[in-house]
């Protein structure tokens, strides 16, 4: 019986010491502070969202405003504002290079910004529609002048007139290539046309001529021997 009672007492949790009580108290206090901070942060976000919903609603109802720019705000606030704008059917963008300087701009759908306007905001520049229109016209004028210049250069390299007609009083009506067929070779320079080199005799005529020349040579040789023997 004593052994059973001893085993039960040993299995029971020992009462906390003074140090353990202090640690648990601090843990409970820290948990309470964290919970309170979370509740305050949640309340602050809800208040900020209600405020943005009111401002966005006023912006939509104001027919004179096409866009609205907000002061720089934190990442959480920007996220809430983007969400409110999306629910309201607006277009929203964040601009600014540094996190501390990031701000949000809202645009009504019918006045959505152009690529040039967005690029200006990204560069930290102010957007002026009149200046943008002047730049657009200058670009169009420059492109038109460049096109006309390229067409002029192309026309200069490809003349419409034929040079043979232009200089017919110098080279005549026939081109040099056509006139070359009418030229005859000059024998003084040893140039004989191919047509003059061609033998038009038949084989039989050529053989008869060769035999006659051979007989003539033989007769000449025999006459020379007779005169030498006498």
Secondary structure, DSSP 8 states (H G I E B T S, - for coil): -HHHHHHHHHHS-----HHHHHHHHHHHHHHHHHHHHHHHHHHHHHHHHHHHHHHHHHHHH-TT-SEEE-----HHHHHHHHHHHHHHT-EEEEE-SSGGG-EEEEE-GGG---HHHHHHHHTT----HHHHHHHHHHHHHHHHHHHHHHHHHHHHHS-SS-HHHHTHHHH-SS-HHHHGGG----GGGT---HHHHS--S-HHHHHHHHHHHHHHHHHHHHHHHHHHH-
